[in-house]
């Protein structure tokens, strides 16, 4: 170690005259140095007090706390470095860590982390960050950075790597994309928010770095509406697909699908296979599930209750309780639960509008021609008395 004598403080002594008086130039005689010059101290030397090198100081050793400061006289950790970074066109350095082995693939400086792992105070290393030369070609300096951890009872295992191309591999040392995750038991990612009022997701976009969220796709979980969603488009992105986490309803161009499959909340599919459209209720009262309806004669895109023996039925009400003037789902095809009269039905019966407004009845006389305009479909189940009967709807 080289020490400028005029700037040395040892054991609280700072003046050269005090140093000479106390030690009688023993150190200078031993080293062959001269006052004011650089001193080389051979062999082991013991200092009972703190050691300061340089007025700044350049180096400070805190004996009582077992701390070393470089560029600071007040180290707060075992090794505390303060200095001006060396800036290059593509990097910022305050520390360089080199491996002096011959060049080869895999050589490079690293840092190990560990501590005591027994009550007796035995030390071990349990994690590390290591750099590696990418290949063994002389003159090439492509490098990689690897992160390692160690399970109990086992050796070090690489967990993550950043390769020379900037690709990040988790569970693989050869990432094929910007993020490559490999796990034989299932490669999962958890995006979790500790509040239910936000979205968590992944953007896949294109365009300028200054506007990365404007053009492309956003796949996310919406904690406000409790849906999985996909937004797509160009400035701004708009909802394309949602799946409700509770009902598992699927929506296209709607955030809150109210039926099993909904397109813009205007067309859809029921849970039992009914083909749906949404129209405005103009029956004059809340909807009645299973009731036969016809087109309103006073309002566009609306429905009213079928009259007795009607030949103008356009569909079956899906759900009860939708207020007059509000939109309600109407089954226009497929399968529906139909409100039938007290006579009941048997599977296979032909169903027509009955003498009771809004209800259906069985008609098996005269064949299809006799009931051509009043037929609403065929019964799929046997029903005793009035109530709902599941029917295959084929309105004419």
C-alpha positions as CSV (number, residue, x, y, z in Angstrom):
1,X,0.0,0.0,0.0
2,X,1.4,3.5,-0.9
3,X,0.7,6.2,1.7
4,X,1.6,10.0,1.3
5,X,3.1,10.5,4.7
6,X,2.1,14.2,5.1
7,X,-1.6,13.2,4.8
8,X,-1.6,10.1,7.0
9,X,-3.7,9.9,10.2
10,X,-2.9,6.8,12.4
11,X,-4.4,6.3,15.8
12,X,-5.5,9.9,15.9
13,X,-2.1,11.4,15.1
14,X,-2.1,13.7,12.0
15,X,1.1,15.8,12.2
16,X,4.3,14.5,10.8
17,X,6.3,15.8,13.8
18,X,4.0,13.8,16.1
19,X,4.3,10.8,14.0
20,X,8.2,11.1,13.9
21,X,8.3,11.7,17.7
22,X,6.1,8.7,18.5
23,X,7.5,6.2,16.1
24,X,11.0,7.6,15.8
25,X,10.9,7.2,12.1
26,X,10.7,3.4,12.6
27,X,8.3,3.1,9.7
28,X,10.3,5.2,7.4
29,X,13.5,3.3,8.3
30,X,11.7,0.0,7.7
31,X,10.3,1.1,4.3
32,X,13.1,3.2,3.0
33,X,10.8,6.0,2.3
34,X,11.2,9.7,2.8
35,X,8.8,12.2,4.5
36,X,6.3,13.7,2.1
37,X,6.7,11.0,-0.4
38,X,4.8,7.8,-1.2
39,X,5.4,5.1,1.3
40,X,5.4,1.3,0.7
41,X,4.7,-0.8,3.7
42,X,6.0,-4.3,3.4
43,X,4.7,-7.2,5.4
44,X,1.9,-7.2,7.9
45,X,1.4,-4.0,9.9
46,X,-1.1,-3.5,12.8
47,X,-2.7,-0.1,13.4
48,X,-4.6,0.2,16.7
49,X,-6.7,3.2,15.6
50,X,-8.6,4.3,12.5
51,X,-6.7,4.7,9.3
52,X,-7.1,7.7,7.0
53,X,-5.3,8.0,3.6
54,X,-5.6,11.4,1.9
55,X,-7.2,14.6,3.0
56,X,-10.5,13.8,1.3
57,X,-10.0,11.0,2.4
58,X,-9.2,8.6,-0.4
59,X,-9.4,5.6,1.9
60,X,-10.8,5.4,5.5
61,X,-10.8,2.3,7.7
62,X,-13.1,2.4,10.7
63,X,-11.5,0.0,13.1
64,X,-14.3,0.0,15.7
65,X,-17.1,-0.8,13.2
66,X,-15.1,-2.9,10.8
67,X,-16.0,-0.6,7.9
68,X,-14.0,0.6,4.9
69,X,-14.8,3.8,3.1
70,X,-13.5,4.8,-0.3
71,X,-14.1,8.4,-0.9
72,X,-15.9,8.8,2.4
73,X,-14.8,9.1,6.1
74,X,-18.2,7.9,7.3
75,X,-18.9,4.5,5.9
76,X,-22.3,3.1,7.0
77,X,-21.8,-0.4,5.6
78,X,-18.8,-2.8,5.7
79,X,-17.7,-1.4,2.3
80,X,-18.9,2.0,1.3
81,X,-17.8,3.6,-2.0
82,X,-18.4,7.2,-3.0
83,X,-16.9,8.5,-6.2
84,X,-17.4,10.1,-9.6
85,X,-18.5,7.6,-12.3
86,X,-16.3,7.1,-15.2
87,X,-18.6,7.8,-18.1
88,X,-18.0,6.2,-21.5
89,X,-20.3,6.6,-24.6
90,X,-22.3,3.6,-23.6
91,X,-21.7,3.0,-19.9
92,X,-21.3,4.5,-16.4
93,X,-18.8,2.9,-14.0
94,X,-17.9,3.3,-10.3
95,X,-16.7,-0.3,-9.9
96,X,-15.1,-2.7,-12.4
97,X,-15.0,-6.4,-11.6
98,X,-12.6,-8.4,-14.0
99,X,-11.8,-12.0,-14.2
100,X,-8.1,-12.5,-15.0
101,X,-8.4,-16.0,-16.3
102,X,-7.5,-16.7,-19.9
103,X,-10.3,-15.7,-22.4
104,X,-12.9,-18.4,-22.9
105,X,-16.6,-18.8,-23.1
106,X,-18.0,-18.4,-19.6
107,X,-15.2,-16.4,-18.0
108,X,-16.1,-13.1,-16.3
109,X,-16.4,-11.3,-13.0
110,X,-19.1,-12.0,-10.5
111,X,-20.5,-11.2,-7.0
112,X,-21.6,-13.8,-4.5
113,X,-24.1,-13.2,-1.7
114,X,-24.5,-15.2,1.5
115,X,-24.3,-15.2,5.3
116,X,-24.4,-17.4,8.4
117,X,-26.6,-20.4,8.0
118,X,-26.0,-22.2,11.3
119,X,-26.4,-21.1,14.9
120,X,-22.7,-21.8,15.2
121,X,-21.9,-19.0,12.8
122,X,-20.9,-21.0,9.7
123,X,-21.0,-19.0,6.5
124,X,-22.1,-20.0,3.0
125,X,-23.0,-18.4,-0.3
126,X,-26.6,-18.8,-1.5
127,X,-26.9,-16.4,-4.4
128,X,-24.8,-14.7,-7.1
129,X,-24.7,-12.5,-10.1
130,X,-22.0,-13.4,-12.6
131,X,-21.0,-12.1,-16.0
132,X,-19.8,-14.4,-18.8
133,X,-18.0,-14.0,-22.1
134,X,-20.5,-15.1,-24.8
135,X,-18.0,-17.3,-26.7
136,X,-14.4,-18.4,-26.9
137,X,-13.5,-16.4,-30.0
138,X,-10.4,-14.2,-29.3
139,X,-11.2,-10.5,-29.9
140,X,-14.9,-10.8,-29.5
141,X,-16.4,-9.3,-26.3
142,X,-20.1,-10.1,-26.3
143,X,-21.1,-10.7,-22.7
144,X,-24.0,-12.1,-20.7
145,X,-25.3,-11.7,-17.2
146,X,-26.6,-14.6,-15.2
147,X,-28.4,-14.7,-11.8
148,X,-28.1,-17.8,-9.7
149,X,-29.7,-19.1,-6.5
150,X,-29.2,-22.2,-4.4
151,X,-31.9,-24.5,-2.9
152,X,-31.3,-26.0,0.4
153,X,-29.3,-29.2,0.0
154,X,-28.3,-28.4,-3.5
155,X,-25.8,-26.5,-5.6
156,X,-26.1,-23.2,-7.5
157,X,-28.8,-23.1,-10.3
158,X,-29.1,-20.4,-12.9
159,X,-32.5,-18.8,-12.6
160,X,-32.3,-15.9,-15.1
161,X,-30.0,-14.7,-17.9
162,X,-29.7,-11.6,-20.0
163,X,-27.9,-12.6,-23.2
164,X,-25.7,-10.4,-25.4
165,X,-28.7,-9.5,-27.6
166,X,-30.6,-8.2,-24.6
167,X,-33.0,-11.2,-24.5
168,X,-34.1,-12.2,-21.0
169,X,-34.4,-15.9,-20.2
170,X,-36.0,-17.2,-17.0
171,X,-35.4,-20.9,-16.6
172,X,-33.4,-21.0,-19.8
173,X,-29.9,-19.9,-20.7
174,X,-30.8,-19.6,-24.4
175,X,-33.7,-17.1,-24.6
176,X,-35.2,-16.9,-28.1
177,X,-37.2,-13.6,-27.5
178,X,-37.1,-10.5,-25.4
179,X,-38.6,-12.5,-22.6
180,X,-38.5,-16.3,-22.7
181,X,-39.8,-18.3,-19.7
182,X,-39.3,-22.0,-19.5
183,X,-40.5,-24.3,-16.7
184,X,-41.2,-28.0,-17.1
185,X,-44.0,-27.8,-14.4
186,X,-45.7,-24.8,-16.1
187,X,-44.4,-21.4,-17.0
188,X,-46.7,-18.9,-15.2
189,X,-46.7,-15.2,-14.8
190,X,-48.7,-13.4,-12.0
191,X,-49.7,-9.8,-12.5
192,X,-51.3,-8.9,-9.2
193,X,-52.6,-5.6,-7.8
194,X,-53.3,-5.2,-4.1
195,X,-56.4,-3.1,-5.0
196,X,-59.4,-4.1,-7.0
197,X,-59.8,-0.7,-8.7
198,X,-57.1,-1.0,-11.4
199,X,-56.2,-3.0,-14.5
200,X,-53.2,-5.3,-14.7
201,X,-52.1,-6.5,-18.2
202,X,-49.7,-6.7,-21.1
203,X,-49.5,-4.3,-24.0
204,X,-48.5,-5.6,-27.5
205,X,-48.1,-2.5,-29.6
206,X,-46.3,-0.9,-32.4
207,X,-45.1,2.6,-33.3
208,X,-43.0,5.3,-31.6
209,X,-41.5,4.7,-28.2
210,X,-43.0,8.0,-27.2
211,X,-46.6,6.7,-27.7
212,X,-46.2,2.9,-27.0
213,X,-49.8,2.4,-25.8
214,X,-51.7,3.9,-28.7
215,X,-51.6,1.2,-31.5
216,X,-52.0,-2.5,-30.9
217,X,-53.5,-4.8,-28.3
218,X,-53.9,-4.7,-24.5
219,X,-54.6,-8.0,-22.7
220,X,-55.6,-7.4,-19.1
221,X,-57.7,-8.1,-16.0
222,X,-60.0,-5.3,-15.0
223,X,-60.5,-5.3,-11.2
224,X,-63.3,-2.7,-11.4
225,X,-65.6,-4.8,-13.7
226,X,-64.1,-8.2,-12.7
227,X,-63.5,-9.1,-16.3
228,X,-60.6,-10.5,-18.4
229,X,-60.4,-8.2,-21.4
230,X,-58.7,-7.5,-24.8
231,X,-58.6,-4.0,-26.1
232,X,-57.5,-3.3,-29.7
233,X,-57.3,-0.4,-32.1
234,X,-55.5,2.8,-32.9
235,X,-55.5,5.8,-30.5
236,X,-57.3,4.9,-28.4
237,X,-57.6,1.2,-27.9
238,X,-61.2,0.0,-27.5
239,X,-62.7,-3.0,-25.9
240,X,-62.9,-6.0,-28.2
241,X,-63.5,-9.1,-26.0
242,X,-64.3,-9.6,-22.3
243,X,-65.0,-12.6,-20.1
244,X,-66.7,-12.0,-16.7
245,X,-64.9,-13.9,-14.0
246,X,-68.1,-14.7,-12.0
247,X,-70.6,-15.5,-14.8
248,X,-68.1,-16.5,-17.4
249,X,-70.2,-14.5,-19.9
250,X,-68.3,-13.6,-23.1
251,X,-68.7,-10.2,-24.7
252,X,-67.7,-8.9,-28.1
253,X,-67.5,-5.1,-28.1
254,X,-69.0,-4.9,-24.7
255,X,-67.4,-4.8,-21.3
256,X,-70.3,-6.1,-19.3
257,X,-72.0,-9.0,-21.2
258,X,-75.4,-9.9,-19.6
259,X,-75.8,-13.2,-21.4
260,X,-73.5,-16.1,-22.1
261,X,-72.4,-14.7,-25.4
262,X,-73.1,-11.1,-26.4
263,X,-72.1,-9.0,-29.4
264,X,-72.4,-5.3,-28.5
265,X,-75.3,-6.2,-26.2
266,X,-77.5,-6.4,-29.3
267,X,-77.1,-10.0,-30.4
268,X,-76.2,-13.1,-28.4
269,X,-76.6,-16.6,-27.2
270,X,-78.3,-17.9,-24.0
271,X,-77.0,-20.5,-21.7
272,X,-79.4,-23.1,-23.1
273,X,-78.8,-22.3,-26.8
274,X,-81.2,-19.6,-27.6
275,X,-80.4,-17.1,-30.4
276,X,-81.0,-13.6,-28.9
277,X,-81.6,-10.0,-30.0
278,X,-82.1,-7.1,-27.7
279,X,-85.2,-4.9,-28.2
280,X,-87.0,-2.3,-26.2
281,X,-89.8,-3.4,-24.0
282,X,-93.1,-1.7,-25.0
283,X,-95.5,-4.1,-23.3
284,X,-96.6,-1.4,-20.8
285,X,-95.3,-3.4,-17.8
286,X,-92.2,-5.3,-16.7
287,X,-91.3,-8.3,-18.9
288,X,-92.6,-11.8,-18.1
289,X,-90.1,-14.6,-18.8
290,X,-91.2,-17.1,-21.5
291,X,-93.9,-14.7,-22.9
292,X,-94.6,-14.6,-26.6
293,X,-94.0,-11.1,-28.1
294,X,-94.5,-9.4,-31.5
295,X,-93.1,-6.3,-33.1
296,X,-94.2,-3.0,-31.6
297,X,-96.4,-0.9,-34.0
298,X,-95.5,2.4,-32.3
299,X,-91.7,2.2,-31.6
300,X,-88.7,1.1,-33.7
301,X,-86.7,-1.9,-32.5
302,X,-89.3,-2.7,-29.8
303,X,-91.7,-5.4,-28.9
304,X,-95.2,-5.8,-27.4
305,X,-97.1,-8.8,-26.0
306,X,-98.6,-11.2,-28.5
307,X,-102.4,-11.2,-28.6
308,X,-104.6,-14.3,-28.4
309,X,-104.0,-16.8,-31.3
310,X,-101.5,-14.4,-32.8
311,X,-99.8,-15.2,-36.1
312,X,-97.2,-12.4,-35.7
313,X,-94.9,-13.8,-32.9
314,X,-91.3,-12.7,-33.3
315,X,-89.8,-14.2,-30.2
316,X,-89.9,-15.3,-26.6
317,X,-88.9,-13.0,-23.6
318,X,-85.7,-14.3,-22.0
319,X,-85.8,-12.8,-18.5
320,X,-88.5,-11.3,-16.2
321,X,-88.6,-7.9,-14.6
322,X,-87.2,-5.7,-17.3
323,X,-89.0,-2.3,-17.0
324,X,-91.2,-0.9,-19.7
325,X,-89.0,1.3,-22.0
326,X,-85.8,-0.6,-21.2
327,X,-84.1,-3.1,-23.5
328,X,-84.6,-6.8,-23.0
329,X,-83.3,-10.0,-24.6
330,X,-85.7,-11.8,-26.9
331,X,-85.1,-15.4,-28.1
332,X,-85.7,-15.6,-31.9
333,X,-84.4,-19.1,-32.5
334,X,-82.7,-22.0,-31.0
335,X,-83.9,-23.2,-27.6
336,X,-86.2,-21.2,-25.2
337,X,-88.3,-21.8,-22.1
338,X,-91.8,-20.9,-23.3
339,X,-94.8,-20.0,-21.1
340,X,-97.6,-22.5,-21.9
341,X,-101.2,-22.8,-21.0
342,X,-102.6,-25.1,-18.3
343,X,-103.0,-28.1,-20.7
344,X,-99.3,-28.8,-20.5
345,X,-97.4,-30.5,-23.4
346,X,-95.4,-33.6,-24.4
347,X,-92.0,-33.7,-26.0
348,X,-92.5,-33.5,-29.8
349,X,-95.7,-31.5,-29.6
350,X,-96.1,-28.6,-32.1
351,X,-96.5,-25.3,-30.2
352,X,-98.5,-22.3,-31.4
353,X,-99.8,-19.0,-29.9
354,X,-102.7,-19.8,-27.6
355,X,-106.0,-18.2,-26.8
356,X,-104.3,-16.6,-23.8
357,X,-102.3,-13.5,-24.8
358,X,-98.5,-14.1,-24.5
359,X,-98.8,-17.8,-24.0
360,X,-98.3,-21.0,-26.1
361,X,-100.4,-24.1,-26.5
362,X,-100.2,-27.5,-28.2
363,X,-101.6,-27.9,-31.7
364,X,-101.1,-31.3,-33.4
365,X,-104.2,-31.2,-35.7
366,X,-104.1,-30.7,-39.5
367,X,-100.3,-30.8,-39.9
368,X,-97.9,-27.9,-40.5
369,X,-100.0,-26.2,-43.1
370,X,-102.9,-25.5,-40.7
371,X,-100.6,-23.8,-38.2
372,X,-98.0,-22.3,-40.6
373,X,-98.3,-18.7,-39.4
374,X,-99.1,-19.4,-35.7
375,X,-96.5,-22.1,-35.1
376,X,-93.6,-21.1,-32.8
377,X,-91.8,-24.4,-32.6
378,X,-91.7,-27.9,-31.1
379,X,-91.7,-28.9,-27.4
380,X,-88.5,-30.6,-26.2
381,X,-89.9,-31.9,-22.9
382,X,-93.1,-33.0,-21.2
383,X,-94.8,-30.5,-19.0
384,X,-97.9,-31.2,-16.8
385,X,-100.1,-28.1,-16.4
386,X,-99.2,-24.5,-16.9
387,X,-95.6,-23.2,-16.7
388,X,-92.4,-23.2,-18.7
389,X,-91.7,-25.8,-21.3
390,X,-88.4,-26.0,-23.1
391,X,-89.0,-25.7,-26.9
392,X,-87.0,-25.6,-30.1
393,X,-88.0,-22.3,-31.7
394,X,-88.5,-21.9,-35.4
395,X,-90.6,-18.9,-36.1
396,X,-92.1,-18.5,-39.5
